[in-house]
Amino acid sequence: MLTFMHTYTEESWEGLDRKGLFRQGDGLKLMSKVYSPKGRDFNSMLAKNAPLSRLLEELRCPFYIDRLQGGVGLPHWYPYDPVIVHRLISLLGDDFWGWQIHEWASNYNSDISRIKELYKKLGAADPTPEQRFEIWQSVRAGREKLFLEALTQEEWTGRREPADLAMFLDDINWLYGMRASMTGSRLVPADSYFMAPRIELAGGAKILLPEVGWQIPNARVQMAYTRGMARAAGVPWGIYYECWCYNHAAGGLTIPLSLRKGQDEWCEDLVKSYTATGRSPEQLEQGGTSRNLQQRLWRYAYFSGASVIGEEYGVCNTFRDYEDFDLGPYGQTKKEFLDFASRFEDLGQPYTPIAVVLPKDLPVLQVNLPENYLNYPASDRSGGPDPAAWQMIRQILPELFGTAGTGNNAHVLTPGGLPDVFDIIHADDEKALSRYDYLIDLTGGSVFPPENHVITPEEADTILTDLLPLRIGGGVHTAYNKKGSGWLVFAANNNGVSCDNYEGDRIDPAAAVTAEIRYRDPASCVRVLDGTGGICREDGRDTVCLGGGEWLLMALDN
């Protein structure tokens, strides 16, 4: 069963209830930042007898604060009232998830770059301790502006920047451990480019919630890695969805803004700032990323085993007003998905007989797979993976999970590759490795016992023809779940969808595919449970017909 984490504001709660968006088993989260205005901050929103406190007492549902750090400036720490925190723990127990720690490892890397730029600007590229002290005094006094996300100005004061990869890895291990200690390990990690579940799980993480969406490539790799690591640790996982994109025509970041007046959940008057661009309300709510990507990505995540979905925005893009709570395009897509999830509460278990094995000394998987691991050249690689192993990972993962196709959303959910029958784990998790029938070794030299059946991607392709009940060609993305004695199959055309000019989704007709379904048992056939594509049957042959961005959920019963 899926838990959807809805954003709470006092104005919008009635809309969640009235529109049937909040379902049994769902949860709430509070958008928070250090400089949230009085009345919209944590201590005010969760004061005893405040509306949110009374609601949580009634619902006893999962709840967390979005966010502790990341994606917003962090000049200092917000003074969370410990009495309120203890009351939440007493009220909700394990359903108080704590605080989201947002893109924390990559944000630490970004902080370093910004600090070095400031030093360079001030003519002190390699500052002495005295110069460093003076610079940070200027920052803390507000004389120099510096946007920080991972550490506060006070925490950065007196710290050195890492000189090589080993120091960087030491730093992020220290950073996560410090935040876990501050919060009693009640952290909800939302990784993007720098996927760090090894560090997070070692630090006591009880859930993994990677960020997915337009800016982040290779969601299929994100899902396989998160699922593999979560399964090995015995914790739930899900996704955190970003709805925005960089709109080249607009010259900046946009979201699908449906709200006609008032503040958004981040306590900002986005309506005023975006309306100043001269675009109509109808154009503004077509901003951000593709609704087709939202529809396809959420279904794929749910089918892949995600038990939680959260959103970076969830109010100003859902409702057009706070009176009738009319749903905009994003809200309509959300409602349609939640109805889908309620109809299909049990999608079985993802079928992943093959583990892709990463080196034990790969603490972070950088999902955009650049040549330099975590931006450090091979000469600075002490403490990280062998450079040859990293190049092997860069080569093999695209072979398995596809590469960016056509349309500006095809880097997120990629077409091609093999069916999604892989979990990604590490070589030193022997107990987890024993659960898989086959391994693809990306360690560059590990030795596994013969019963692990180490295979190549080419051998995997051949083996899957015998393991799977059907195969679909034509670049169609497929995933398989076992349910009872039968199978569910998800198939999608990840090509041909773009959305960049406040015009809504644009589908390239040339992206349509017609691909034959090749059954292992010639007497088999599938039935369509849901989706936007179709099945054609002619002369005893089944083919899937999928336009750009179309998908199907199919059942094959034994």
PLY file of the C-alpha trace (Angstrom):
ply
format ascii 1.0
element vertex 558
property float x
property float y
property float z
element edge 557
property int vertex1
property int vertex2
end_header
0.00 0.00 0.00
1.26 3.45 -0.90
1.70 6.26 1.64
1.46 9.68 0.00
3.02 12.47 2.09
0.84 15.54 1.53
2.09 19.04 2.27
0.14 20.62 5.11
-0.90 24.25 5.33
-3.80 25.49 7.39
-5.44 26.95 4.26
-5.19 23.79 2.15
-6.03 20.92 4.53
-9.75 21.24 3.80
-8.97 20.85 0.09
-7.03 17.61 0.63
-10.01 16.23 2.51
-12.75 17.62 0.26
-11.10 16.50 -3.01
-10.40 13.00 -1.73
-6.64 13.42 -1.99
-5.86 12.37 1.59
-6.50 8.63 1.90
-6.27 6.10 4.71
-2.58 5.40 5.27
-1.34 8.74 3.91
0.80 11.18 5.88
1.57 14.88 6.24
4.68 17.00 6.08
5.35 20.57 7.06
7.39 22.77 4.74
9.94 24.61 6.88
13.05 26.70 6.54
15.19 28.66 8.97
13.58 31.95 8.02
9.92 30.88 7.85
7.85 33.81 9.16
6.39 33.79 12.65
3.11 31.90 12.58
4.23 29.64 9.74
7.26 28.22 11.55
7.61 24.87 13.33
7.13 26.14 16.87
3.99 28.08 15.93
2.44 25.45 13.63
2.93 22.69 16.22
2.20 24.58 19.40
-0.17 22.76 21.74
-3.76 23.11 20.45
-2.60 24.60 17.10
-4.66 23.19 14.18
-1.83 20.95 12.95
-1.22 19.56 16.45
-4.91 18.75 16.86
-5.00 17.14 13.42
-2.01 14.90 14.17
-3.65 13.84 17.45
-6.71 12.82 15.43
-4.97 11.12 12.50
-1.88 9.60 14.18
-0.39 9.46 10.67
3.22 9.58 9.41
4.66 13.08 9.69
7.95 14.81 8.96
9.45 18.28 8.53
10.60 19.27 5.07
13.42 20.21 5.65
16.33 20.41 8.02
18.76 21.62 5.36
19.40 21.70 1.62
17.84 23.71 -1.20
17.31 26.69 1.11
19.80 29.03 2.73
21.18 27.92 6.10
22.65 31.01 7.81
21.95 29.63 11.29
19.87 26.97 13.06
16.19 27.33 13.78
15.45 26.89 17.53
13.18 23.83 17.42
11.29 23.65 20.71
12.40 20.36 22.35
9.09 20.10 24.23
7.23 19.99 20.89
9.70 17.46 19.46
9.27 15.17 22.48
5.49 15.53 22.22
5.61 14.44 18.56
7.73 11.42 19.45
5.37 10.49 22.28
2.29 10.97 20.06
3.47 9.33 16.84
6.34 7.04 17.83
8.05 5.69 14.71
5.53 7.58 12.55
7.34 10.79 13.46
10.01 10.50 10.80
11.83 13.67 11.80
13.54 16.00 9.32
14.37 15.70 5.64
18.07 16.16 4.92
17.96 17.32 1.35
20.67 16.56 -1.26
23.07 16.90 1.62
26.23 15.35 0.09
25.98 17.23 -3.19
25.03 20.40 -1.28
28.22 20.06 0.76
30.12 19.87 -2.52
28.27 23.00 -3.73
29.09 24.85 -0.50
32.78 24.17 -1.09
32.60 25.63 -4.59
30.81 28.76 -3.35
33.32 29.26 -0.55
36.26 28.94 -2.94
34.63 31.45 -5.28
34.29 33.90 -2.39
37.95 33.43 -1.42
38.96 34.02 -5.03
36.78 37.12 -5.27
38.47 38.55 -2.17
41.94 37.82 -3.53
42.67 35.01 -1.10
42.36 31.81 -3.13
44.49 30.01 -0.52
43.77 32.02 2.62
45.94 31.98 5.71
44.20 31.16 9.01
44.07 34.89 9.77
42.50 35.71 6.38
40.02 32.88 6.78
38.95 34.20 10.17
38.43 37.69 8.78
36.46 36.42 5.79
34.09 34.40 7.96
33.68 37.32 10.34
32.56 39.36 7.31
30.15 36.61 6.23
28.59 36.28 9.68
28.26 40.05 9.95
26.49 40.16 6.58
29.18 42.20 4.85
29.80 39.32 2.42
26.89 37.33 1.01
27.26 33.56 0.86
24.51 31.03 0.20
25.16 27.87 2.24
23.07 24.68 2.37
25.01 21.96 4.17
26.64 23.73 7.12
25.76 27.01 8.80
28.07 30.02 8.73
29.09 29.23 12.30
29.83 25.58 11.49
31.92 26.55 8.47
33.92 29.11 10.45
37.34 27.67 11.15
36.81 24.56 8.99
39.13 23.68 6.14
37.85 22.69 2.69
38.73 19.14 1.61
41.91 18.92 -0.44
41.19 15.53 -1.99
38.56 12.81 -2.27
39.55 11.08 0.97
39.02 14.30 2.92
35.70 14.93 1.16
34.46 11.46 2.09
35.58 11.95 5.68
33.67 15.22 5.73
30.35 13.88 4.47
30.51 10.92 6.85
31.09 13.41 9.66
28.29 15.67 8.39
25.62 12.95 8.25
26.70 11.55 11.61
26.49 14.99 13.20
22.96 15.59 11.87
21.89 12.11 12.98
23.19 12.85 16.46
21.33 16.18 16.53
18.00 14.57 15.59
18.17 11.18 17.27
18.68 9.61 13.80
15.26 10.89 12.73
16.42 11.87 9.27
14.71 11.43 5.91
17.52 11.50 3.31
16.52 12.88 -0.09
19.52 12.30 -2.37
19.75 13.32 -6.01
23.07 13.32 -7.90
25.10 12.05 -4.94
23.26 8.90 -3.82
24.60 7.99 -0.37
22.43 5.23 1.17
25.54 3.44 2.47
26.35 6.41 4.69
22.71 7.04 5.59
21.87 3.48 6.58
25.07 3.23 8.62
23.93 6.44 10.32
20.59 4.94 11.34
18.29 6.02 8.49
14.90 4.28 8.73
13.69 5.29 5.25
15.24 6.28 1.91
13.48 8.92 -0.20
15.63 9.97 -3.20
14.63 13.05 -5.15
13.53 12.36 -8.72
12.50 14.69 -11.51
13.62 16.89 -14.37
17.07 17.94 -13.11
18.25 14.43 -12.18
19.14 11.82 -14.81
18.88 8.06 -14.59
15.88 7.54 -12.31
15.96 3.86 -13.23
19.43 3.62 -11.65
18.20 5.60 -8.63
15.30 3.17 -8.14
17.39 0.01 -8.53
20.06 1.28 -6.14
17.62 2.57 -3.52
15.52 -0.59 -3.69
18.56 -2.86 -3.43
20.01 -1.00 -0.47
16.64 -0.67 1.30
15.88 -4.36 0.83
19.29 -5.32 2.23
18.74 -3.09 5.28
15.07 -4.00 5.75
13.80 -0.41 5.55
11.07 1.14 3.35
11.86 3.46 0.48
10.08 5.84 -1.83
10.59 8.95 -3.94
10.53 12.70 -3.42
9.28 14.39 -6.60
10.46 17.74 -7.92
7.88 19.34 -10.22
10.02 22.20 -11.48
12.32 22.53 -14.45
14.60 25.10 -15.99
12.49 26.87 -18.59
14.88 28.15 -21.26
12.30 30.46 -22.81
11.53 32.00 -19.42
15.19 32.20 -18.44
14.78 30.56 -15.05
13.22 27.89 -12.87
9.47 27.44 -13.15
6.87 25.31 -11.41
3.33 24.37 -12.49
1.80 27.27 -10.52
-1.98 26.90 -10.31
-2.65 29.10 -7.28
-4.28 32.38 -8.35
-3.57 34.39 -5.21
-1.89 33.99 -1.84
1.34 32.43 -0.60
2.73 29.05 -1.49
3.72 26.41 1.06
7.21 27.92 1.34
5.59 31.17 2.56
6.52 32.99 -0.65
4.25 35.05 -2.88
5.09 33.16 -6.04
1.83 34.27 -7.61
2.98 37.89 -7.52
6.50 37.19 -8.79
5.43 34.86 -11.59
2.47 37.00 -12.68
4.92 39.88 -13.08
6.33 38.01 -16.07
3.15 38.88 -17.98
2.01 35.29 -18.45
-1.58 34.28 -17.95
-2.70 31.95 -15.13
-3.31 29.26 -17.76
0.28 29.57 -18.97
1.72 29.60 -15.45
0.11 26.30 -14.50
1.70 24.71 -17.58
5.16 25.65 -16.29
7.55 23.27 -14.63
8.14 19.76 -15.82
5.91 17.54 -17.93
2.70 16.19 -16.43
3.29 13.11 -18.54
6.62 12.58 -16.77
4.83 12.99 -13.43
2.22 10.42 -14.45
4.77 7.92 -15.76
7.43 8.40 -13.07
5.03 8.00 -10.15
3.56 4.81 -11.62
6.97 3.40 -12.36
8.18 4.14 -8.82
5.08 2.55 -7.30
5.42 -0.49 -9.54
9.12 -0.70 -8.61
8.31 -1.12 -4.93
8.21 2.48 -3.64
5.92 2.62 -0.61
6.13 6.41 -0.12
5.79 9.43 -2.41
6.49 13.00 -1.29
6.58 16.28 -3.20
8.83 19.33 -3.23
5.72 21.40 -3.86
2.20 20.15 -3.20
-0.16 23.04 -2.51
0.34 25.95 -4.90
0.61 23.55 -7.83
-2.35 21.39 -6.72
-5.06 23.97 -5.97
-6.15 27.04 -7.90
-7.77 28.61 -4.84
-8.44 28.07 -1.15
-12.22 28.37 -1.45
-13.45 25.79 -3.97
-10.07 24.02 -4.15
-10.29 23.68 -7.91
-7.51 21.38 -9.13
-4.98 22.57 -11.67
-3.27 20.19 -14.16
-0.74 19.02 -11.56
-3.51 18.44 -9.01
-5.61 16.58 -11.55
-2.65 14.34 -12.38
-2.08 13.74 -8.66
-5.75 12.86 -8.06
-5.76 10.47 -11.01
-2.61 8.74 -9.73
-3.94 8.40 -6.19
-7.12 6.86 -7.58
-4.89 4.45 -9.55
-2.93 3.56 -6.38
-6.18 2.95 -4.50
-7.42 0.64 -7.25
-4.13 -1.26 -7.30
-3.16 -1.47 -3.65
-1.17 -4.64 -4.30
1.13 -4.70 -7.33
3.07 -7.72 -6.14
6.85 -7.77 -5.68
9.42 -6.47 -8.18
11.11 -9.40 -9.90
14.85 -8.78 -9.60
16.80 -12.03 -9.92
20.03 -10.20 -10.76
22.14 -7.97 -8.50
24.46 -5.39 -9.99
27.39 -5.37 -7.56
29.28 -2.16 -6.81
32.66 -1.98 -5.06
32.61 -1.89 -1.27
34.74 1.27 -1.40
32.14 3.23 -3.41
30.44 5.21 -0.61
28.45 7.41 -2.99
26.97 6.57 -6.40
27.01 9.69 -8.58
24.08 8.93 -10.87
25.07 11.25 -13.71
28.18 9.05 -14.04
30.81 11.71 -14.83
34.34 10.79 -15.77
35.75 12.17 -12.50
34.20 10.43 -9.50
32.52 13.03 -7.24
34.36 15.62 -9.35
37.80 14.48 -8.14
40.32 13.39 -10.80
42.04 10.03 -10.60
45.09 11.64 -9.02
42.98 12.55 -5.96
41.18 9.21 -5.62
42.61 7.90 -2.36
39.77 6.62 -0.22
37.41 6.02 -3.14
36.88 3.37 -5.82
39.62 2.24 -8.13
39.50 4.45 -11.26
39.19 1.38 -13.50
36.18 0.16 -11.50
34.51 3.58 -11.82
35.01 3.54 -15.60
33.47 0.05 -15.70
30.44 1.35 -13.77
30.13 4.27 -16.21
30.15 1.85 -19.14
27.89 -0.93 -17.85
25.08 0.93 -16.07
23.91 2.67 -19.29
23.98 -0.71 -21.06
21.63 -2.08 -18.41
19.39 0.93 -17.75
19.39 2.79 -21.07
20.60 6.21 -22.14
18.84 9.51 -22.75
16.49 9.43 -25.73
14.45 12.05 -27.57
12.59 14.86 -25.81
13.80 16.82 -22.80
12.39 14.30 -20.31
14.07 11.18 -21.69
17.17 11.63 -19.52
15.04 11.03 -16.40
13.30 7.81 -17.38
15.55 6.49 -20.11
14.52 4.23 -22.99
16.49 1.18 -24.01
18.74 -1.02 -21.96
17.51 -4.31 -20.54
14.27 -4.86 -18.59
14.38 -3.55 -15.03
15.16 -6.83 -13.30
18.14 -5.56 -11.29
18.82 -4.41 -7.76
22.07 -2.56 -7.13
24.02 -3.41 -3.95
27.62 -3.59 -2.73
30.15 -6.41 -2.72
30.56 -6.55 1.05
26.88 -7.30 1.77
27.23 -11.08 1.54
23.83 -11.82 3.06
22.08 -9.67 0.47
24.14 -11.13 -2.37
22.99 -14.64 -1.50
19.38 -13.72 -2.33
20.07 -13.27 -6.04
20.32 -15.91 -8.72
22.91 -13.99 -10.74
25.43 -11.19 -10.22
26.88 -8.61 -12.60
30.26 -7.72 -11.11
31.22 -4.04 -11.36
33.82 -4.17 -8.60
36.83 -4.60 -10.85
38.16 -7.64 -9.06
35.96 -9.17 -6.35
35.86 -12.94 -6.03
32.42 -14.49 -5.52
31.60 -18.14 -4.79
30.48 -20.22 -7.81
26.86 -20.40 -6.61
26.55 -16.64 -7.18
26.67 -17.14 -10.97
28.56 -14.06 -12.14
27.39 -13.08 -15.63
27.96 -10.34 -18.21
25.21 -7.98 -19.48
25.16 -9.94 -22.74
24.62 -13.19 -20.85
21.92 -11.51 -18.78
20.04 -10.60 -21.95
20.06 -14.25 -23.04
19.13 -15.56 -19.59
16.17 -13.18 -19.29
14.53 -14.73 -22.35
14.14 -17.89 -20.28
13.39 -16.22 -16.95
10.73 -13.73 -18.06
7.23 -14.62 -19.26
7.55 -12.20 -22.17
9.93 -9.72 -23.80
9.12 -6.54 -25.68
11.56 -4.94 -28.12
11.55 -1.58 -29.84
13.24 0.33 -27.02
10.18 -0.14 -24.78
11.03 0.15 -21.09
9.70 -2.86 -19.18
9.58 -4.00 -15.56
8.07 -7.15 -14.05
6.37 -7.96 -10.77
5.42 -11.36 -9.43
1.95 -11.48 -7.90
0.78 -14.84 -6.62
1.17 -17.30 -9.45
0.93 -14.61 -12.10
2.86 -11.68 -13.46
2.28 -7.94 -13.83
4.20 -6.10 -16.54
4.82 -2.36 -16.79
5.73 -1.12 -20.26
6.47 2.49 -21.24
7.70 4.50 -24.19
10.06 7.00 -22.55
10.78 8.91 -25.74
9.20 11.91 -27.36
7.92 14.08 -24.47
9.03 17.68 -23.91
7.71 20.64 -21.94
9.63 23.88 -21.97
7.56 26.90 -23.01
4.48 27.23 -20.78
2.58 25.26 -23.40
2.08 22.01 -21.56
3.27 18.64 -22.80
4.43 18.33 -26.36
4.48 14.84 -27.84
6.56 14.02 -30.90
4.42 11.80 -33.20
7.62 10.30 -34.60
8.35 8.77 -31.16
5.47 6.26 -31.44
6.54 2.60 -31.38
4.88 -0.67 -32.31
6.75 -3.63 -30.83
5.99 -7.33 -30.81
5.39 -9.14 -27.54
7.43 -12.34 -27.58
5.95 -14.84 -25.13
7.96 -17.61 -23.48
4.82 -19.78 -23.68
3.20 -19.33 -27.11
-0.21 -19.98 -25.56
0.09 -16.92 -23.27
-1.55 -13.57 -23.71
-1.75 -10.38 -21.66
-4.71 -8.32 -20.57
-4.48 -4.58 -20.08
-5.28 -3.37 -16.57
-4.59 0.32 -17.07
-2.64 2.75 -19.21
-2.63 5.07 -22.18
-1.28 2.73 -24.83
-2.84 -0.28 -26.48
-2.43 -3.92 -27.53
-3.01 -5.03 -31.11
-3.76 -8.68 -31.92
-3.43 -9.93 -35.47
-2.60 -13.33 -36.96
-1.88 -14.77 -33.55
0.68 -12.06 -32.75
0.45 -9.43 -30.00
2.06 -6.04 -30.34
2.14 -3.04 -28.03
1.36 0.33 -29.58
2.77 3.20 -27.53
2.92 6.84 -28.51
5.54 9.11 -26.97
5.21 8.97 -23.17
2.51 6.29 -23.22
2.51 3.35 -20.83
0.64 0.13 -20.03
0.05 -1.99 -16.95
-0.62 -5.56 -18.07
-1.37 -8.87 -16.36
-0.31 -12.33 -17.51
-1.96 -15.12 -15.52
-0.59 -18.66 -15.36
0 1
1 2
2 3
3 4
4 5
5 6
6 7
7 8
8 9
9 10
10 11
11 12
12 13
13 14
14 15
15 16
16 17
17 18
18 19
19 20
20 21
21 22
22 23
23 24
24 25
25 26
26 27
27 28
28 29
29 30
30 31
31 32
32 33
33 34
34 35
35 36
36 37
37 38
38 39
39 40
40 41
41 42
42 43
43 44
44 45
45 46
46 47
47 48
48 49
49 50
50 51
51 52
52 53
53 54
54 55
55 56
56 57
57 58
58 59
59 60
60 61
61 62
62 63
63 64
64 65
65 66
66 67
67 68
68 69
69 70
70 71
71 72
72 73
73 74
74 75
75 76
76 77
77 78
78 79
79 80
80 81
81 82
82 83
83 84
84 85
85 86
86 87
87 88
88 89
89 90
90 91
91 92
92 93
93 94
94 95
95 96
96 97
97 98
98 99
99 100
100 101
101 102
102 103
103 104
104 105
105 106
106 107
107 108
108 109
109 110
110 111
111 112
112 113
113 114
114 115
115 116
116 117
117 118
118 119
119 120
120 121
121 122
122 123
123 124
124 125
125 126
126 127
127 128
128 129
129 130
130 131
131 132
132 133
133 134
134 135
135 136
136 137
137 138
138 139
139 140
140 141
141 142
142 143
143 144
144 145
145 146
146 147
147 148
148 149
149 150
150 151
151 152
152 153
153 154
154 155
155 156
156 157
157 158
158 159
159 160
160 161
161 162
162 163
163 164
164 165
165 166
166 167
167 168
168 169
169 170
170 171
171 172
172 173
173 174
174 175
175 176
176 177
177 178
178 179
179 180
180 181
181 182
182 183
183 184
184 185
185 186
186 187
187 188
188 189
189 190
190 191
191 192
192 193
193 194
194 195
195 196
196 197
197 198
198 199
199 200
200 201
201 202
202 203
203 204
204 205
205 206
206 207
207 208
208 209
209 210
210 211
211 212
212 213
213 214
214 215
215 216
216 217
217 218
218 219
219 220
220 221
221 222
222 223
223 224
224 225
225 226
226 227
227 228
228 229
229 230
230 231
231 232
232 233
233 234
234 235
235 236
236 237
237 238
238 239
239 240
240 241
241 242
242 243
243 244
244 245
245 246
246 247
247 248
248 249
249 250
250 251
251 252
252 253
253 254
254 255
255 256
256 257
257 258
258 259
259 260
260 261
261 262
262 263
263 264
264 265
265 266
266 267
267 268
268 269
269 270
270 271
271 272
272 273
273 274
274 275
275 276
276 277
277 278
278 279
279 280
280 281
281 282
282 283
283 284
284 285
285 286
286 287
287 288
288 289
289 290
290 291
291 292
292 293
293 294
294 295
295 296
296 297
297 298
298 299
299 300
300 301
301 302
302 303
303 304
304 305
305 306
306 307
307 308
308 309
309 310
310 311
311 312
312 313
313 314
314 315
315 316
316 317
317 318
318 319
319 320
320 321
321 322
322 323
323 324
324 325
325 326
326 327
327 328
328 329
329 330
330 331
331 332
332 333
333 334
334 335
335 336
336 337
337 338
338 339
339 340
340 341
341 342
342 343
343 344
344 345
345 346
346 347
347 348
348 349
349 350
350 351
351 352
352 353
353 354
354 355
355 356
356 357
357 358
358 359
359 360
360 361
361 362
362 363
363 364
364 365
365 366
366 367
367 368
368 369
369 370
370 371
371 372
372 373
373 374
374 375
375 376
376 377
377 378
378 379
379 380
380 381
381 382
382 383
383 384
384 385
385 386
386 387
387 388
388 389
389 390
390 391
391 392
392 393
393 394
394 395
395 396
396 397
397 398
398 399
399 400
400 401
401 402
402 403
403 404
404 405
405 406
406 407
407 408
408 409
409 410
410 411
411 412
412 413
413 414
414 415
415 416
416 417
417 418
418 419
419 420
420 421
421 422
422 423
423 424
424 425
425 426
426 427
427 428
428 429
429 430
430 431
431 432
432 433
433 434
434 435
435 436
436 437
437 438
438 439
439 440
440 441
441 442
442 443
443 444
444 445
445 446
446 447
447 448
448 449
449 450
450 451
451 452
452 453
453 454
454 455
455 456
456 457
457 458
458 459
459 460
460 461
461 462
462 463
463 464
464 465
465 466
466 467
467 468
468 469
469 470
470 471
471 472
472 473
473 474
474 475
475 476
476 477
477 478
478 479
479 480
480 481
481 482
482 483
483 484
484 485
485 486
486 487
487 488
488 489
489 490
490 491
491 492
492 493
493 494
494 495
495 496
496 497
497 498
498 499
499 500
500 501
501 502
502 503
503 504
504 505
505 506
506 507
507 508
508 509
509 510
510 511
511 512
512 513
513 514
514 515
515 516
516 517
517 518
518 519
519 520
520 521
521 522
522 523
523 524
524 525
525 526
526 527
527 528
528 529
529 530
530 531
531 532
532 533
533 534
534 535
535 536
536 537
537 538
538 539
539 540
540 541
541 542
542 543
543 544
544 545
545 546
546 547
547 548
548 549
549 550
550 551
551 552
552 553
553 554
554 555
555 556
556 557
